[in-house]
Amino acid sequence: MTKSGRKARVEKALLEIWYAGQTPGLLTAFALSTLESLYKGLRWATGQHRKSIAAKKKCQPPLLVVGNLIAGGAGKTPIVMAVCRHILACGFKVGVVSRGYGRSTSAPLLVDPRQGTTAASEAGDEPLFLSRETGCPVAVCSDRTLAVELLLTHFPDLNLIVSDDGLQHHRLARQIEWVVFDRRAHGNGRLLPAGPLREPLSRLSTVDSVLCSNISPQALGKALNLAPQNNWHAIHVGLTGFRQLSTGSFLPLEQAVEKWKSMTLMAFTGIADPGKLFNAIQTAGIHLDANLGLPDHFNYPEDFCAQFDQQVLITSGKDAVKLKPSNPKVWVAEISVKLPPALTKTLENCIGPTID
């Protein structure tokens, strides 16, 4: 088995333990509990809670971190997109910083939408997707402070910087912190690696807002065994239609339901929770003959789509940036996110009183 194959197998096993209620064997359970204790001890020894508090400060321009407490995705990227679109619609300038998970290089890199030549292997799938979808510059580096410096070197007049993830990156000074949860909540409630939590739930007392992505604050509170607070906000991420990868033509959701009702369809994706995409498609009234969940940030072979016989292939925008755009069968799911007024008001107050 290849190194990537072993990694995918371990990832799948952990996800089943974290989220699907799978009971590990005795040796695995002992190893995970031991490592969890070491992780807790390391957090205490290095003063992570103190560092979290110290990282919050006024910044110029203001910096918003959209992060989560769990390892893997919880729906941060659509919210970053929504923030960028809102700020741009207000007539202001916004840039993004990202780690660029899975990229082939480590040097700081600027994805400039005016250039349009960066490959997903160089930048990572999420930064490239964000830049293409929003038209905003995205600076990529595992050290997000270097990414901020690079971004401001080229775009010194930004009114807001958004960090896609980075809640635990304490070197990154930030003015606002949003934590995103989706339907998986905190899984089995344990810290890494026995569970998905990067930080204990007590961290929620220090963040500005908790965003409940397609789950109500009441349902999230029940799952976390916490009382919902006034700064918990419901966020609806909705499927609006599909864009053909080869031509860019858009097919609204209602038309897709009618057009594809007698065709064979398959969906595939390498996002953290593939079921999100599959469920959204089928809830919209579109029948899937097959679906394929791939490891998060999956690296697609060049001829990946050629192996499928279905007439329509559906994937996410994050996956699409790594696919050849020549196959007319591939359609990209388009989503929309509407931010609650309380959140947009927070952003406007940080930038200044001049937004209409």
C-alpha positions in Angstrom: 0.0 0.0 0.0 1.3 3.5 -0.9 1.9 6.2 1.7 -1.1 8.1 0.5 -3.2 4.9 0.7 -2.1 4.3 4.3 -2.9 7.9 5.2 -6.4 7.6 3.7 -7.0 4.4 5.6 -6.0 5.9 8.9 -8.0 9.0 8.2 -11.1 6.9 7.5 -10.7 4.8 10.6 -10.3 7.9 12.8 -13.4 9.6 11.2 -15.4 6.5 12.0 -14.3 6.6 15.6 -14.8 10.4 15.9 -18.2 10.7 14.2 -19.8 7.4 13.5 -19.6 5.9 17.0 -17.2 3.2 16.0 -15.6 1.5 19.0 -11.9 1.0 18.6 -10.1 -2.2 19.6 -8.4 -2.4 23.0 -4.9 -1.6 21.8 -6.2 1.3 19.6 -8.3 2.7 22.4 -5.3 2.6 24.8 -3.0 4.3 22.2 -5.6 7.0 21.5 -6.3 7.7 25.2 -2.5 7.9 25.9 -1.9 10.3 23.0 -4.9 12.4 24.1 -3.5 12.7 27.6 -0.1 13.8 26.1 -1.9 16.3 23.9 -3.8 17.7 26.9 -0.5 17.9 28.9 1.3 19.6 26.0 -1.5 22.2 25.7 -1.2 22.9 29.5 2.6 23.0 29.4 2.7 25.5 26.5 0.0 27.8 27.9 -2.3 27.5 24.9 -5.3 29.1 26.6 -3.2 32.1 27.6 -1.8 32.4 24.0 -5.4 32.3 22.6 -6.4 35.3 24.8 -3.2 37.2 23.9 -3.7 36.7 20.2 -6.9 38.9 20.3 -6.0 42.5 19.7 -6.9 45.5 17.5 -5.3 45.2 14.0 -4.9 47.5 11.1 -6.5 46.4 8.9 -8.9 44.4 11.1 -8.4 40.6 10.8 -11.2 38.1 11.1 -10.4 34.4 11.8 -13.0 32.0 10.6 -12.0 28.8 12.3 -13.3 25.7 14.1 -12.5 23.6 17.1 -12.5 20.3 15.2 -9.8 18.9 12.9 -10.9 19.0 9.3 -13.5 21.2 7.8 -16.8 22.3 9.3 -17.9 24.6 6.6 -15.5 27.6 7.0 -14.8 28.2 3.3 -18.4 29.1 2.2 -18.5 31.6 5.1 -15.2 33.2 4.1 -16.7 33.5 0.6 -19.8 35.2 2.0 -17.7 37.6 4.1 -15.6 38.6 1.1 -18.7 39.1 -1.1 -20.4 41.3 1.5 -17.4 43.5 2.0 -16.9 43.9 -1.7 -20.6 44.8 -2.2 -20.1 47.5 0.4 -17.4 49.0 -1.8 -14.4 48.0 0.3 -11.4 45.8 -0.3 -10.7 42.5 1.3 -8.0 39.9 1.1 -7.7 36.3 2.4 -4.9 34.3 4.1 -4.8 30.5 4.1 -2.5 27.7 5.0 -3.0 26.1 1.6 -3.2 22.5 2.8 -1.8 19.9 0.5 0.2 22.3 -1.7 3.5 21.1 -3.3 5.6 24.1 -2.1 6.1 25.8 1.2 7.2 29.3 0.3 4.7 32.2 0.8 2.6 32.5 -2.4 0.2 35.2 -3.6 -2.8 34.0 -5.6 -3.7 37.2 -7.5 -7.0 37.0 -9.4 -5.7 39.4 -12.0 -3.0 36.9 -13.0 -5.1 33.7 -13.1 -2.1 31.3 -13.7 -1.7 29.6 -10.3 -2.2 25.9 -10.1 -4.0 24.1 -7.3 -0.8 22.0 -6.6 1.1 25.2 -5.9 -1.5 27.1 -3.9 -3.8 24.4 -2.5 -7.4 23.8 -3.5 -9.1 26.2 -1.0 -7.0 29.3 -1.7 -7.4 28.9 -5.5 -11.2 28.2 -5.1 -11.6 31.3 -2.9 -9.7 33.6 -5.2 -11.7 32.4 -8.3 -15.0 32.6 -6.5 -14.6 36.0 -4.9 -12.0 37.8 -7.1 -10.0 38.6 -3.9 -6.3 38.1 -3.5 -5.3 35.2 -1.3 -1.9 34.9 0.4 -0.8 31.3 1.2 1.6 30.1 3.8 1.7 27.8 6.8 2.9 30.8 8.8 -0.1 33.0 8.4 1.8 36.1 9.7 4.0 35.8 6.7 0.9 35.4 4.5 -0.5 38.7 6.0 2.8 40.5 5.3 2.8 39.2 1.7 -0.8 40.3 1.2 -0.2 43.8 2.5 2.9 44.2 0.5 1.0 43.9 -2.7 -2.4 45.2 -1.4 -1.6 47.8 1.3 -5.1 49.4 1.1 -7.1 46.5 2.2 -10.0 47.3 4.6 -10.3 43.7 6.0 -8.3 40.5 6.0 -10.0 37.1 6.5 -8.1 34.1 7.7 -9.6 30.8 6.4 -8.9 28.7 9.5 -6.0 29.7 11.8 -7.9 29.8 15.1 -5.1 27.9 16.8 -2.4 29.8 15.0 -1.6 32.1 17.9 1.2 34.0 16.2 -1.5 35.5 14.0 -2.9 38.7 15.6 -6.7 38.8 15.1 -9.4 41.3 16.0 -12.5 39.0 15.5 -12.8 35.2 16.0 -15.7 33.2 14.5 -16.0 29.4 15.2 -18.0 27.3 12.8 -19.8 24.1 13.7 -21.8 21.9 11.3 -24.1 18.9 11.9 -21.2 16.8 13.2 -20.9 19.2 16.2 -17.8 18.0 18.2 -18.1 14.3 17.3 -17.4 12.0 20.3 -16.3 15.1 22.3 -12.7 14.1 22.9 -9.5 15.9 22.1 -7.0 14.8 19.4 -6.4 12.1 18.4 -9.0 10.2 20.4 -11.6 12.7 19.1 -11.7 15.6 16.6 -11.4 18.5 19.1 -8.3 20.7 18.7 -9.3 22.7 21.8 -11.7 22.1 24.6 -15.2 23.6 24.4 -14.3 26.1 27.1 -12.6 28.0 24.2 -16.0 29.1 23.0 -16.2 31.6 25.9 -13.5 33.7 24.4 -14.6 33.9 20.7 -16.8 36.6 19.3 -19.4 34.4 17.6 -20.3 30.7 17.1 -21.7 30.0 13.6 -24.1 27.1 13.3 -23.9 25.9 9.7 -27.1 24.2 8.7 -27.9 23.3 12.3 -29.9 25.3 14.7 -28.2 26.8 17.8 -30.6 24.8 19.9 -29.6 21.5 18.2 -25.9 22.4 18.4 -26.3 23.3 22.1 -27.9 19.9 22.8 -25.1 18.1 20.9 -22.4 20.0 22.8 -24.3 19.8 26.1 -24.1 23.6 26.4 -26.7 26.3 26.6 -26.8 28.4 23.3 -25.6 32.0 23.9 -26.7 35.2 22.3 -23.6 35.2 20.1 -24.6 31.8 18.5 -26.0 32.4 15.0 -27.7 30.1 12.5 -26.1 30.0 9.1 -27.9 28.5 6.1 -25.7 27.2 3.3 -28.0 26.5 0.3 -27.6 24.8 -3.0 -28.6 27.2 -5.8 -27.7 25.2 -9.0 -24.8 23.8 -11.0 -22.1 25.3 -13.2 -20.7 23.2 -16.1 -17.0 22.9 -15.7 -16.1 23.0 -19.4 -18.3 25.9 -20.5 -19.1 27.9 -17.3 -22.8 27.9 -18.1 -25.1 27.9 -15.1 -28.1 25.6 -14.6 -30.5 26.7 -11.8 -31.6 24.1 -9.4 -35.2 23.8 -10.6 -34.0 23.3 -14.2 -31.4 20.7 -13.2 -34.1 18.7 -11.4 -36.2 18.6 -14.6 -33.3 18.2 -17.1 -31.6 15.3 -15.2 -34.6 13.3 -14.0 -34.2 10.6 -16.7 -30.4 10.6 -16.7 -27.8 8.7 -14.7 -26.0 10.8 -12.1 -23.0 10.4 -9.8 -21.5 12.8 -7.2 -17.9 12.7 -5.9 -16.0 15.0 -3.6 -13.0 15.2 -1.4 -14.3 17.6 1.3 -14.2 16.9 5.0 -17.8 15.7 5.2 -18.8 14.3 1.7 -22.3 13.6 3.0 -23.0 17.3 3.0 -22.8 17.5 -0.8 -24.7 14.2 -1.4 -27.5 15.1 1.0 -27.9 18.6 -0.4 -28.3 17.2 -3.9 -30.8 14.5 -3.0 -32.8 16.8 -0.7 -33.2 19.1 -3.7 -35.0 16.3 -5.5 -32.1 15.0 -7.7 -31.6 11.3 -7.6 -28.0 10.0 -7.4 -27.2 6.6 -8.9 -23.9 6.6 -7.1 -21.7 8.7 -4.9 -18.0 8.6 -3.9 -16.6 10.2 -0.8 -12.8 10.8 -1.2 -10.2 11.8 1.4 -10.2 15.5 2.3 -8.0 17.5 -0.2 -7.9 14.5 -2.5 -5.3 14.8 -5.3 -7.1 13.9 -8.5 -5.3 11.9 -11.3 -5.5 13.6 -14.6 -8.0 11.1 -16.1 -10.1 10.7 -12.9 -13.5 11.4 -14.5 -13.0 9.2 -17.5 -13.6 6.0 -15.3 -17.3 6.8 -14.7 -20.2 5.9 -17.1 -22.8 8.1 -15.6 -24.2 10.9 -17.9 -23.8 13.6 -15.2 -20.9 14.0 -12.7 -21.4 16.4 -9.9 -18.6 17.7 -7.5 -17.8 20.7 -5.3 -16.0 23.9 -6.2 -13.0 23.0 -4.1 -12.7 19.7 -6.0 -13.3 21.4 -9.4 -10.1 23.5 -9.3 -8.1 20.3 -9.5 -9.9 18.8 -12.4 -9.3 19.2 -16.1 -12.1 21.5 -17.4 -12.5 19.6 -20.7 -15.1 17.0 -19.6 -18.6 18.3 -20.4 -20.2 15.8 -18.0 -18.8 17.5 -14.9 -21.0 20.0 -13.1 -20.0 22.0 -10.1 -22.4 22.5 -7.2 -23.0 26.2 -6.6 -23.9 27.4 -3.1 -25.0 30.6 -1.4 -24.6 31.8 2.2 -26.5 34.6 3.8 -24.8 36.1 6.8 -27.1 37.3 9.7 -27.2 41.1 10.1 -25.5 40.8 13.6 -22.4 39.4 11.9 -22.3 41.8 9.0 -22.8 44.7 11.5 -19.7 43.4 13.5 -17.6 43.5 10.3 -18.9 47.0 9.4 -18.2 48.3 12.9 -14.6 47.0 12.7 -13.9 48.6 9.3 -15.5 51.9 10.2 -18.7 53.9 10.1 -18.5 54.9 6.5 -20.2 51.7 5.1 -23.8 52.5 3.9 
